[in-house]
């Protein structure tokens, strides 16, 4: 299975709710980041430095 988890079907009345799809996508991406950080055993600061993200964003 790819890194992307299946996005829930938010279609209703023939319209696709792109805001909900984007929200679900961002949530799945941050869930993976947090899991990878925990598995790394690094501090938040060190993990963020290796991943190129700021600690404020994390």
Buried (B, 14 or more C-beta within 10 A) or exposed (E): EEEEBEEEEBEEEEEEBEEBBEEBEEEBEEEEBEEEBEEEEBEEEEBBEEBEEEEEEB
